[in-house]
Amino acid sequence: MQKPVIQCILAAGESRRLGQPKALLPCDGKPLINSHIDRFQGPSIVVLGQSHKELSKNLGSCQFVINENWHLGQFSSLQKVLRAVKPGYDALILPVDQWPIDQATYQVLLNSRNESFDVIQPQLDNKNGHPILISEDFITKLVALDPTENRLDHIIYEVPKHRKLSIKTEDSAVCNDIDTIEDLHLFRELYSE
């Protein structure tokens, strides 16, 4: 039987390039963070940082943790949220600035798990995307690492091929992250809300 999965949303950054919290950008008639929470058919937990007071008001009953050390970078936020994942769960890692993926893409990722996986990534035209699905065992490995000397993409690159799956998808949202207002407008047109 497959383990349950929790979606871990990374929303602790300062959104320097955008100048406002990416999590609050409008998407599907609601804040982007709420679109991510609503599209996943399971529990979510959000890691907040610099804008935690403003963002926590939009989360309703969704669980969240605060990374007081958000300035150390994304890996410290990843570790903070993974430490809050209950034993017995696998986890989806999703940066908040990702355009929301289709529910069908979530299902394909979840259904791709086998007994020996560490990492499953969606792939579009040979480019890796998000969310990244990681096993409970891999969660344990990640939280034990030094947050100042690691990056998730580098760690995934080192995972042995037999423990890493790339799942081809046609969902272009897996590779579309929002860094600027222009990106937001482009993706709104592309995905026509």
Contact map, one row per residue, 1 for C-alpha under 8 A:
1110000000000000000000000000000000000000000000000000000000000000000000000000000000000000000000000000000000000000000000000000000000000000000000000000000000000000000000000000000000000000000000000
1111000000000000000000000000000000000000000000000000000000000000000000000000000000000000000000000000000000000000100000000000000000000000000000000000000000000000000000000000000000000000000000000
1111100000000000000000000000000000000000000000000000000000000000000000000000000000000001110000000000000000000000000000000000000000000000000000000000000000000000000000000000000000000000000000000
0111110000000000000000000000000000000000000000000000000000000000000000000000000000000001110000000000000000000000000000000000000000000000000000000000000000000000000000000000000000000000000000000
0011111000000000000000000000000000000000011000000000000000000000000000000000000000000000111100000000000000000100000000000000000000000000000000000000000000000000000000000000000000000000000000000
0001111100000000000000000000000000000000011110000000000000000000000000000000000000001000111100000000000000000000000000000000000000000000000000000000000000000000000000000000000000000000000000000
0000111110000000000000000000000000000001011110000000000000000000000000000000000000000000001111000000000000000000000000000000000000000000000000000000000000000000000000000000000000000000000000000
0000011111000000000000000000000000000000000111100000000000000000000000000000000011000000001111000000000000000000000000000000000000000000000000000000000000000000000000000000000000000000000000000
0000001111100000000000000000000000000000000111100000000000000000000000000000000000000000000011110000000000000000000000000000000000000000000000000000000000000000000000000000000000000000000000000
0000000111111000000000000000000000000000000001110000000000000000000000000100110010000000000011110000000000000000000000000000000000000000000000000000000000000000000000000000000000000000000000000
0000000011111000000001100000000000000000000001111000000000000000000000000000000000000000000000110000000000000000000000000000000000000000000000000000000000000000000000000000000000000000000000000
0000000001111100000000000000000000000000000000111111000000000000011001000100100000000000000000000000000000000000000000000000000000000000000000000000000000000000000000000000000000000000000000000
0000000001111110000000000000000000000000000000011100000000000000000001101100000000000000000000000000000000000000000000000000000000000000000000000000000000000000000000000000000000000000000000000
0000000000011111000110000000000000000000000000001110000000000000000000000000000000000000000000000000000000000000000000000000000000000000000000000000000000000000000000000000000000000000000000000
0000000000001111111111000000000000000000000000000000000000000000000000000000000000000000000000000000000000000000000000000000000000000000000000000000000000000000000000000000000000000000000000000
0000000000000111111100000000000000000000000000000000000000000000000000000000000000000000000000000000000000000000000000000000000000000000000000000000000000000000000000000000000000000000000000000
0000000000000011111000000000000000000000000000000000000000000000000000000000000000000000000000000000000000000000000000000000000000000000000000000000000000000000000000000000000000110000000000000
0000000000000011111111000000000000000000000000000000000000000000000000000000000000000000000000000000000000000000000000000000000000000000000000000000000000000000000000000000000000111000000000000
0000000000000011111110000000000000000000000000000000000000000000000000000000000000000000000000000000000000000000000000000000000000000000000000000000000000000000000000000000000000000000000000000
0000000000000111011111000000000000000000000000000000000000000000000000000000000000000000000000000000000000000000000000000000000000000000000000000000000000000000000000000000000000000000000000000
0000000000000110011111111000000000000000000000000010000000000000000000000000000000000000000000000000000000000000000000000000000000000000000000000000000000000000000000000000000000000000000000000
0000000000100010010111111000000100000000000000000000000000000000000000000000000000000000000000011000000000000000000000000000000000000000000000000000000000000000000000000000000001000000000000000
0000000000100000000011111000001110000000000000000000001000000000000000000000000000000000000000011000000000000000000000000000000000000000000000000000000000000000000000000000000000000000000000000
0000000000000000000011111100001110000000000000000000001000000000000000000000000000000000000000000000000000000000000000000000000000000000000000000000000000000000000000000000000000000000000000000
0000000000000000000011111110001100000000000000000000000000000000000000000000000000000000000000000000000000000000000000000000000000000000000000000000000000000000000000000000000000000000000000000
0000000000000000000000011111111100000000000000000000000000000000000000000000000000000000000000000000000000000000000000000000000000000000000000000000000000000000000000000000000000000000000000000
0000000000000000000000001111111100100000000000000000000000000000000000000000000000000000000000000000000000000000000000000000000000000000000000000000000000000000000000000000000000000000000100001
0000000000000000000000000111111100100000000000000000000000000000000000000000000000000000000000000000000000000000000000000000000000000000000000000000000000000000000000000000000000000000000000001
0000000000000000000000000111111000000000000000000000000000000000000000000000000000000000000000000000000000000000000000000000000000000000000000000000000000000000000000000000000000000000000000001
0000000000000000000000000111111101100000000000000000000000000000000000000000000000000000000000000000000000000000000000000000000000000000000000000000000000000000000000000000000000000000000000000
0000000000000000000000111111111111100000000000000000000001000000000000000000000000000000000000000000000000000000000000000000000000000000000000000000000000000000000000000000000000000000000000000
0000000000000000000001111111011111110000000000000000000000000000000000000000000000000000000000011001000000000000000000000000000000000000000000000000000000000000000000000000000000000000000000000
0000000000000000000000110000001111111000000000000000000000000000000000000000000000000000000000010000000000000000000000000000000000000000000000000000000000000000000000000000000000000000000000000
0000000000000000000000000000011111111100000000000000000001100000000000000000000000000000000000000000000000000000000000000000000000000000000000000000000000000000000000000000000000000000000000000
0000000000000000000000000011011111111110000000000000000000000000000000000000000000000000000000000001000000000000000000000000000000000000000000000000000000000000000000000000000000000000000000000
0000000000000000000000000000000111111111000000000000000000000000000000000000000000000000000000010001000000000000000000000000000000000000000000000000000000000000000000000000000000000000000000000
0000000000000000000000000000000011111111001100000000000000000000000000000000000000000000000000000000000000000000000000000000000000000000000000000000000000000000000000000000000000000000000000000
0000000000000000000000000000000001111111100000000000000000000000000000000000000000000000000000000000000000000000000000000000000000000000000000000000000000000000000000000000000000000000000000000
0000000000000000000000000000000000111111100000000000000000000000000000000000000000000000000000000001111000000000000000000000000000000000000000000000000000000000000000000000000000000000000000000
0000001000000000000000000000000000011111111100000000000000000000000000000000000000000000000000000000001001000000000000000000000000000000000000000000000000000000000000000000000000000000000000000
0000000000000000000000000000000000000111111000000000000000000000000000000000000000000000000000000000001000000000000000000000000000000000000000000000000000000000000000000000000000000000000000000
0000111000000000000000000000000000000001111100000000000000000000000000000000000000000000000000000000000000000000000000000000000000000000000000000000000000000000000000000000000000000000000000000
0000111000000000000000000000000000001001111110000000000000000100000000000000000000000000000000000000000000000000000000000000000000000000000000000000000000000000000000000000000000000000000000000
0000011110000000000000000000000000001001011111000000000000000110000000000000000000000000000000000000000000000000000000000000000000000000000000000000000000000000000000000000000000000000000000000
0000011110000000000000000000000000000000001111100000000000000111100000000000000010000000000000000000000000000000000000000000000000000000000000000000000000000000000000000000000000000000000000000
0000000111100000000000000000000000000000000111110000000000000111100000000000000010000000000000000000000000000000000000000000000000000000000000000000000000000000000000000000000000000000000000000
0000000111110000000000000000000000000000000011111000000000000001111000000000110110000000000000000000000000000000000000000000000000000000000000000000000000000000000000000000000000000000000000000
0000000001111000000000000000000000000000000001111111001100000001111000000000100000000000000000000000000000000000000000000000000000000000000000000000000000000000000000000000000000000000000000000
0000000000111100000000000000000000000000000000111111000000000000011111000000000000000000000000000000000000000000000000000000000000000000000000000000000000000000000000000000000000000000000000000
0000000000011100000000000000000000000000000000011111000000000000000101000000000000000000000000000000000000000000000000000000000000000000000000000000000000000000000000000000000000000000000000000
0000000000010100000010000000000000000000000000011111111000000000000000000000000000000000000000000000000000000000000000000000000000000000000000000000000000000000000000000000000000000000000000000
0000000000010000000000000000000000000000000000011111111100000000010000000000000000000000000000000000000000000000000000000000000000000000000000000000000000000000000000000000000000000000000000000
0000000000000000000000000000000000000000000000000011111110000000000000000000000000000000000000000000000000000000000000000000000000000000000000000000000000000000000000000000000000000000000000000
0000000000000000000000000000000000000000000000000011111111000000000000000000000000000000000000000000000000000000000000000000000000000000000000000000000000000000000000000000000000000000000000000
0000000000000000000000110000000000000000000000010011111111100000000000000000000000000000000000000000000000000000000000000000000000000000000000000000000000000000000000000000000000000000000000000
0000000000000000000000000000000000000000000000010001111111110001000000000000000000000000000000000000000000000000000000000000000000000000000000000000000000000000000000000000000000000000000000000
0000000000000000000000000000000000000000000000000000111111110000000000000000000000000000000000000000000000000000000000000000000000000000000000000000000000000000000000000000000000000000000000000
0000000000000000000000000000001001000000000000000000011111110000000000000000000000000000000000000000000000000000000000000000000000000000000000000000000000000000000000000000000000000000000000000
0000000000000000000000000000000001000000000000000000001111111110000000000000000000000000000000000000000000000000000000000000000000000000000000000000000000000000000000000000000000000000000000000
0000000000000000000000000000000000000000000000000000000111111100000000000000000000000000000000000000000000000000000000000000000000000000000000000000000000000000000000000000000000000000000000000
0000000000000000000000000000000000000000000000000000000000111110000000000000000000000000000000000000000000000000000000000000000000000000000000000000000000000000000000000000000000000000000000000
0000000000000000000000000000000000000000001111000000000000111111000000000000000000000000000000000000000000000000000000000000000000000000000000000000000000000000000000000000000000000000000000000
0000000000000000000000000000000000000000000111000000000000101111100000000000000000000000000000000000000000000000000000000000000000000000000000000000000000000000000000000000000000000000000000000
0000000000000000000000000000000000000000000011110000000100000111110000000000000000000000000000000000000000000000000000000000000000000000000000000000000000000000000000000000000000000000000000000
0000000000000000000000000000000000000000000011110000000000000011111000000000000110010000000000000000000000000000000000000000000000000000000000000000000000000000000000000000000000000000000000000
0000000000010000000000000000000000000000000000111001000000000001111100000000000100000000000000000000000000000000000000000000000000000000000000000000000000000000000000000000000000000000000000000
0000000000010000000000000000000000000000000000111000000000000000111111000001100100000000000000000000000000000000000000000000000000000000000000000000000000000000000000000000000000000000000000000
0000000000000000000000000000000000000000000000001100000000000000011111000000000000000000000000000000000000000000000000000000000000000000000000000000000000000000000000000000000000000000000000000
0000000000000000000000000000000000000000000000001000000000000000001111111001100000000000000000000000000000000000000000000000000000000000000000000000000000000000000000000000000000000000000000000
0000000000011000000000000000000000000000000000001100000000000000001111111101100000000000000000000000000000000000000000000000000000000000000000000000000000000000000000000000000000000000000000000
0000000000001000000000000000000000000000000000000000000000000000000011111000000000000000000000000000000000000000000000000000000000000000000000000000000000000000000000000000000000000000000000000
0000000000000000000000000000000000000000000000000000000000000000000011111111000000000000000000000000000000000000000000000000000000000000000000000011000000000000000000000000000000000000000000000
0000000000001000000000000000000000000000000000000000000000000000000011111111100000000000000000000000000000000000000000000000000000000000000000000011000000000000000000000000000000000000000000000
0000000001011000000000000000000000000000000000000000000000000000000001011111110000000000000000000000000000000000000000000000000000000000000000000000001000000000000000000000000000000000000000000
0000000000000000000000000000000000000000000000000000000000000000000000011111111000000000000000000000000000000000000000000000000000000000000000000011011100000000000000000000000000000000000000000
0000000000000000000000000000000000000000000000000000000000000000001011011111111100000000000000000000000000000000000000000000000000000000000000000011000000000000000000000000000000000000000000000
0000000001010000000000000000000000000000000000110000000000000000001011001111111110000000000000000000000000000000000000000000000000000000000000000000000000000000000000000000000000000000000000000
0000000001000000000000000000000000000000000000100000000000000000000000000111111111000000000000000000000000000000000000000000000000000000000000000000000000000000000000000000000000000000000000000
0000000000000000000000000000000000000000000000000000000000000000000000000011111111100000000000000000000000000000000000000000000000000000000001100010000000000000000000000000000000000000000000000
0000000000000000000000000000000000000000000000100000000000000000111000000001111111110000000000000000000000000000000000000000000000000000000000000000000000000000000000000000000000000000000000000
0000000101000000000000000000000000000000000011100000000000000000100000000000111111111000000000000000000000000000000000000000000000000000000000000000000000000000000000000000000000000000000000000
0000000100000000000000000000000000000000000000000000000000000000000000000000011111111000000000000000000000000000000000000000000000000000001000100000000000000000000000000000000000000000000000000
0000000000000000000000000000000000000000000000000000000000000000000000000000001111111000000000000000000000000000000000000000000000000000000000100000000000000000000000000000000000000000000000000
0000000000000000000000000000000000000000000000000000000000000000100000000000000111111100000000000000000000000000000000000000000000000000000000000000000000000000000000000000000000000000000000000
0000010000000000000000000000000000000000000000000000000000000000000000000000000011111110101000000000000000000000000000000000000000000000000000000000000000000000000000000000000000000000000000000
0000000000000000000000000000000000000000000000000000000000000000000000000000000000011111100000000000000000000000000000000000000000000000000000000000000000000000000000000000000000000000000000000
0000000000000000000000000000000000000000000000000000000000000000000000000000000000001111100000000000000000000000000000000000000000000001000000000000000000000000000000000000000000000000000000000
0011000000000000000000000000000000000000000000000000000000000000000000000000000000000111110000000000000000000000000000000000000000000001000000000000000000000000000000000000000000000000000000000
0011110000000000000000000000000000000000000000000000000000000000000000000000000000001111111000000000000000000000000000000000000000000011000000000000000000000000000000000000000000000000000000000
0011110000000000000000000000000000000000000000000000000000000000000000000000000000000001111100000000000000000000000000000000000000001111001000000000000000000000000000000000000000000000000000000
0000111100000000000000000000000000000000000000000000000000000000000000000000000000001000111110000000000000000000000000000000000000001111001000000000000000000000000000000000000000000000000000000
0000111100000000000000000000000000000000000000000000000000000000000000000000000000000000011111000000000000000000000000000000000000111100000000000000000000000000000000000000000000000000000000000
0000001111000000000000000000000000000000000000000000000000000000000000000000000000000000001111100000000000000000000000000000000001111100000000000000000000000000000000000000000000000000000000000
0000001111000000000000000000000000000000000000000000000000000000000000000000000000000000000111110100000000000000000000000000000001110000000000000000000000000000000000000000000000000000000000000
0000000011100000000000000000000000000000000000000000000000000000000000000000000000000000000011111100000000000000000000000000000001100000000000000000000000000000000000000000000000000000000000000
0000000011100000000001100000000110010000000000000000000000000000000000000000000000000000000001111100000000000000000000000000000000000000000000000000000000000000000000000000000000000000000000000
0000000000000000000001100000000100000000000000000000000000000000000000000000000000000000000000111110000000000000000000000000000000000000000000000000000000000000000000000000000011100000000000000
0000000000000000000000000000000000000000000000000000000000000000000000000000000000000000000001111111000000000000000000000000000001000000000000000000000000000000000000000000111111000000000000000
0000000000000000000000000000000000000000000000000000000000000000000000000000000000000000000000001111100000000000000000000000000000000000000000000000000000000000000000000000110111000000001000000
0000000000000000000000000000000100110010000000000000000000000000000000000000000000000000000000000111110000000000000000000000000000000000000000000000000000000000000000000000110000000000000000000
0000000000000000000000000000000000000010000000000000000000000000000000000000000000000000000000000011111011000000000000000000000000000000000000000000000000000000000000000010110000000000000000000
0000000000000000000000000000000000000010000000000000000000000000000000000000000000000000000000000001111111000000000000000000000000000000000000000000000000000000000000000010100000000000000000000
0000000000000000000000000000000000000011100000000000000000000000000000000000000000000000000000000000111111100000000000000000000000000000000000000000000000000000000000000000000000000000000000000
0000000000000000000000000000000000000000000000000000000000000000000000000000000000000000000000000000011111110000000000000000000000000000000000000000000000000000000000000000000000000000000000000
0000000000000000000000000000000000000000000000000000000000000000000000000000000000000000000000000000111111111000000000000000000000000000000000000000000000000000000000001010000000000000000000000
0000000000000000000000000000000000000001000000000000000000000000000000000000000000000000000000000000111111111100000000000000000000000000000000000000000000000000000000000000000000000000000000000
0000000000000000000000000000000000000000000000000000000000000000000000000000000000000000000000000000001111111110000000000000000000000000000000000000000000000000000000000000000000000000000000000
0000000000000000000000000000000000000000000000000000000000000000000000000000000000000000000000000000000111111111000000000000000000000000000000000000000000000000000000000000000000000000000000000
0000000000000000000000000000000000000000000000000000000000000000000000000000000000000000000000000000000011111111100000011100000000001000000000000000000000000000000000100000000000000000000000000
0000100000000000000000000000000000000000000000000000000000000000000000000000000000000000000000000000000001111111100000000000000000001000000000000000000000000000000000000000000000000000000000000
0000000000000000000000000000000000000000000000000000000000000000000000000000000000000000000000000000000000111111100000000000000000000000000000000000000000000000000000000000000000000000000000000
0000000000000000000000000000000000000000000000000000000000000000000000000000000000000000000000000000000000011111110000010000000000000000000000000000000000000000000000100000000000000000000000000
0100000000000000000000000000000000000000000000000000000000000000000000000000000000000000000000000000000000001111111010010000000000000000000000000000000000000000000000000000000000000000000000000
0000000000000000000000000000000000000000000000000000000000000000000000000000000000000000000000000000000000000001111110000000000000000000000000000000000000000000000000000000000000000000000000000
0000000000000000000000000000000000000000000000000000000000000000000000000000000000000000000000000000000000000000111110000000000000000000000000000000000000000000000000000000000000000000000000000
0000000000000000000000000000000000000000000000000000000000000000000000000000000000000000000000000000000000000000011111000000000000000000000000000000000000000000011000000000000000000000000000000
0000000000000000000000000000000000000000000000000000000000000000000000000000000000000000000000000000000000000000111111110000000000000110000000000000000000000000011110000000000000000000000000000
0000000000000000000000000000000000000000000000000000000000000000000000000000000000000000000000000000000000000000000111110000000000000110110000000000000000000010001100000000000000000000000000000
0000000000000000000000000000000000000000000000000000000000000000000000000000000000000000000000000000000000000000000011111000000000011110010000000000000000010010001110000000000000000000000000000
0000000000000000000000000000000000000000000000000000000000000000000000000000000000000000000000000000000000001001100011111100000000011100000000000000000000000000000111100000000000000000000000000
0000000000000000000000000000000000000000000000000000000000000000000000000000000000000000000000000000000000001000000000111110000111111000000000000000000000000000000011100000000000000000000000000
0000000000000000000000000000000000000000000000000000000000000000000000000000000000000000000000000000000000001000000000011111000111110000000000000000000000000000000001111000010000000000000000000
0000000000000000000000000000000000000000000000000000000000000000000000000000000000000000000000000000000000000000000000001111111110000000000000000000000000000000000001111000010000000000000000000
0000000000000000000000000000000000000000000000000000000000000000000000000000000000000000000000000000000000000000000000000111111110000000000000000000000000000000000000011111011000000000000000000
0000000000000000000000000000000000000000000000000000000000000000000000000000000000000000000000000000000000000000000000000011111000000000000000000000000000000000000000010000000000000000000000000
0000000000000000000000000000000000000000000000000000000000000000000000000000000000000000000000000000000000000000000000000011111100000000000000000000000000000000000000010000000000000000000000000
0000000000000000000000000000000000000000000000000000000000000000000000000000000000000000000000000000000000000000000000000011111110000000000000000000000000000000000000000000001000000000000000000
0000000000000000000000000000000000000000000000000000000000000000000000000000000000000000000000000000000000000000000000001111011111000000000000000000000000000000000001000000001000000000000000000
0000000000000000000000000000000000000000000000000000000000000000000000000000000000000000000000000000000000000000000000001111001111110000000000000000000000000000000000000000011000000000000000000
0000000000000000000000000000000000000000000000000000000000000000000000000000000000000000000011100100000000000000000000001100000111110000000000000000000000000000000000000000011000000000000000000
0000000000000000000000000000000000000000000000000000000000000000000000000000000000000000000111100000000000000000000000001100000011111000000000000000000000000000000000000000010000000000000000000
0000000000000000000000000000000000000000000000000000000000000000000000000000000000000000000111000000000000000000000000111100000011111100000000000000000000000000000000000000000000000000000000000
0000000000000000000000000000000000000000000000000000000000000000000000000000000000000000011110000000000000001100000000111000000000111110000000000000000000000000000000000000000000000000000000000
0000000000000000000000000000000000000000000000000000000000000000000000000000000000000000011110000000000000000000000011110000000000011111011000000000000000000000000000000000000000000000000000000
0000000000000000000000000000000000000000000000000000000000000000000000000000000000000000111000000000000000000000000011100000000000001111111000000000000000000000000000000000000000000000000000000
0000000000000000000000000000000000000000000000000000000000000000000000000000000000000011111000000000000000000000000000000000000000000111111100000000000000000000000000000000000000000000000000000
0000000000000000000000000000000000000000000000000000000000000000000000000000000000000000000000000000000000000000000001000000000000000011111110000000000000000000000000000000000000000000000000000
0000000000000000000000000000000000000000000000000000000000000000000000000000000000000000000000000000000000000000000001100000000000000111111111000000000000000000000000000000000000000000000000000
0000000000000000000000000000000000000000000000000000000000000000000000000000000001000000011000000000000000000000000000000000000000000111111111100000000000000000000000000000000000000000000000000
0000000000000000000000000000000000000000000000000000000000000000000000000000000000000000000000000000000000000000000000000000000000000001111111110000000000000000000000000000000000000000000000000
0000000000000000000000000000000000000000000000000000000000000000000000000000000000000000000000000000000000000000000000000000000000000000111111111000000000000000000000000000000000000000000000000
0000000000000000000000000000000000000000000000000000000000000000000000000000001000000000000000000000000000000000000000000000000000000000011111111000000000000000000000000000000000000000000000000
0000000000000000000000000000000000000000000000000000000000000000000000000000001001100000000000000000000000000000000000000000000000000000001111111000000000000000000000000000000000000000000000000
0000000000000000000000000000000000000000000000000000000000000000000000000000000000000000000000000000000000000000000000000000000000000000000111111100000000000000000000000000000000000000000000000
0000000000000000000000000000000000000000000000000000000000000000000000000000000000000000000000000000000000000000000000000000000000000000000011111110010000000000000000000000000000000000000000000
0000000000000000000000000000000000000000000000000000000000000000000000000000000000000000000000000000000000000000000000000000000000000000000000011111110000000000000000000000000000000000000000000
0000000000000000000000000000000000000000000000000000000000000000000000011011001000000000000000000000000000000000000000000000000000000000000000001111110000000000000000000000000000000000000000000
0000000000000000000000000000000000000000000000000000000000000000000000011011000000000000000000000000000000000000000000000000000000000000000000000111110000000000000000000000000000000000000000000
0000000000000000000000000000000000000000000000000000000000000000000000000000000000000000000000000000000000000000000000000000000000000000000000000111111000000000000000000000000000000000000000000
0000000000000000000000000000000000000000000000000000000000000000000000000010000000000000000000000000000000000000000000000000000000000000000000001111111101100000000000000000000000000000000000000
0000000000000000000000000000000000000000000000000000000000000000000000000110000000000000000000000000000000000000000000000000000000000000000000000000111111100000000000000000000000000000000000000
0000000000000000000000000000000000000000000000000000000000000000000000000010000000000000000000000000000000000000000000000000000000000000000000000000011111110000000000000000000000000000000000000
0000000000000000000000000000000000000000000000000000000000000000000000000000000000000000000000000000000000000000000000000000000000000000000000000000001111111000000000000000000000000000000000000
0000000000000000000000000000000000000000000000000000000000000000000000000000000000000000000000000000000000000000000000000000000000000000000000000000011111111100000000000000000000000000000000000
0000000000000000000000000000000000000000000000000000000000000000000000000000000000000000000000000000000000000000000000000000000000000000000000000000011111111110000000000000000000000000000000000
0000000000000000000000000000000000000000000000000000000000000000000000000000000000000000000000000000000000000000000000100000000000000000000000000000000111111110000000000000000000000000000000000
0000000000000000000000000000000000000000000000000000000000000000000000000000000000000000000000000000000000000000000000000000000000000000000000000000000011111110000000000000000000000000000000000
0000000000000000000000000000000000000000000000000000000000000000000000000000000000000000000000000000000000000000000000000000000000000000000000000000000001111111000000000000000000000000000000000
0000000000000000000000000000000000000000000000000000000000000000000000000000000000000000000000000000000000000000000001100000000000000000000000000000000000111111101100000000000000000000000000000
0000000000000000000000000000000000000000000000000000000000000000000000000000000000000000000000000000000000000000000000000000000000000000000000000000000000000111111100000000000000000000000000000
0000000000000000000000000000000000000000000000000000000000000000000000000000000000000000000000000000000000000000000000000000000000000000000000000000000000000011111110000000000000000000000000000
0000000000000000000000000000000000000000000000000000000000000000000000000000000000000000000000000000000000000000000110000000000000000000000000000000000000000001111110000000000000000000000000000
0000000000000000000000000000000000000000000000000000000000000000000000000000000000000000000000000000000000000000000111100000000000000000000000000000000000000011111110000000000000000000000000000
0000000000000000000000000000000000000000000000000000000000000000000000000000000000000000000000000000000000000000000011110000000000000000000000000000000000000011111111000000000000000000000000000
0000000000000000000000000000000000000000000000000000000000000000000000000000000000000000000000000000000000000000000010111000000000000000000000000000000000000000111111100000000000000000000000000
0000000000000000000000000000000000000000000000000000000000000000000000000000000000000000000000000000000000000000000000011110000100000000000000000000000000000000000111110000000000000000000000000
0000000000000000000000000000000000000000000000000000000000000000000000000000000000000000000000000000000000001001000000011110000000000000000000000000000000000000000011111000000000000000000000000
0000000000000000000000000000000000000000000000000000000000000000000000000000000000000000000000000000000000000000000000000111110000000000000000000000000000000000000001111100000000000000000000000
0000000000000000000000000000000000000000000000000000000000000000000000000000000000000000000000000000000010000000000000000111000000000000000000000000000000000000000000111111000000000000000000000
0000000000000000000000000000000000000000000000000000000000000000000000000000000000000000000000000000000000000000000000000001000000000000000000000000000000000000000000011111000000000000000000000
0000000000000000000000000000000000000000000000000000000000000000000000000000000000000000000000000000110010000000000000000001000000000000000000000000000000000000000000001111110000000000000000000
0000000000000000000000000000000000000000000000000000000000000000000000000000000000000000000000000000000000000000000000000001000000000000000000000000000000000000000000001111111100000000000000000
0000000000000000000000000000000000000000000000000000000000000000000000000000000000000000000000000111110000000000000000000000000000000000000000000000000000000000000000000011111110000000000000000
0000000000000000000000000000000000000000000000000000000000000000000000000000000000000000000000000111100000000000000000000111000011100000000000000000000000000000000000000011111100000000000000000
0000000000000000000000000000000000000000000000000000000000000000000000000000000000000000000000000100000000000000000000000001001111000000000000000000000000000000000000000001111110000000000000000
0000000000000000000000000000000000000000000000000000000000000000000000000000000000000000000000000110000000000000000000000000000000000000000000000000000000000000000000000001111111000000001000000
0000000000000000000000000000000000000000000000000000000000000000000000000000000000000000000000001110000000000000000000000000000000000000000000000000000000000000000000000000101111100010000000000
0000000000000000000001000000000000000000000000000000000000000000000000000000000000000000000000001110000000000000000000000000000000000000000000000000000000000000000000000000000111111011000000000
0000000000000000110000000000000000000000000000000000000000000000000000000000000000000000000000001000000000000000000000000000000000000000000000000000000000000000000000000000000011111011000000000
0000000000000000110000000000000000000000000000000000000000000000000000000000000000000000000000000000000000000000000000000000000000000000000000000000000000000000000000000000000001111111000000000
0000000000000000010000000000000000000000000000000000000000000000000000000000000000000000000000000000000000000000000000000000000000000000000000000000000000000000000000000000000001111111100000000
0000000000000000000000000000000000000000000000000000000000000000000000000000000000000000000000000000000000000000000000000000000000000000000000000000000000000000000000000000000000011111110000000
0000000000000000000000000000000000000000000000000000000000000000000000000000000000000000000000000000000000000000000000000000000000000000000000000000000000000000000000000000000011111111111000000
0000000000000000000000000000000000000000000000000000000000000000000000000000000000000000000000000000000000000000000000000000000000000000000000000000000000000000000000000000000001111111111100000
0000000000000000000000000000000000000000000000000000000000000000000000000000000000000000000000000000000000000000000000000000000000000000000000000000000000000000000000000000000000001111111110000
0000000000000000000000000000000000000000000000000000000000000000000000000000000000000000000000000000000000000000000000000000000000000000000000000000000000000000000000000000000000000111111111000
0000000000000000000000000000000000000000000000000000000000000000000000000000000000000000000000000010000000000000000000000000000000000000000000000000000000000000000000000000000100000011111111110
0000000000000000000000000010000000000000000000000000000000000000000000000000000000000000000000000000000000000000000000000000000000000000000000000000000000000000000000000000000000000001111111111
0000000000000000000000000000000000000000000000000000000000000000000000000000000000000000000000000000000000000000000000000000000000000000000000000000000000000000000000000000000000000000111111111
0000000000000000000000000000000000000000000000000000000000000000000000000000000000000000000000000000000000000000000000000000000000000000000000000000000000000000000000000000000000000000011111110
0000000000000000000000000000000000000000000000000000000000000000000000000000000000000000000000000000000000000000000000000000000000000000000000000000000000000000000000000000000000000000001111111
0000000000000000000000000000000000000000000000000000000000000000000000000000000000000000000000000000000000000000000000000000000000000000000000000000000000000000000000000000000000000000001111111
0000000000000000000000000011100000000000000000000000000000000000000000000000000000000000000000000000000000000000000000000000000000000000000000000000000000000000000000000000000000000000000110111
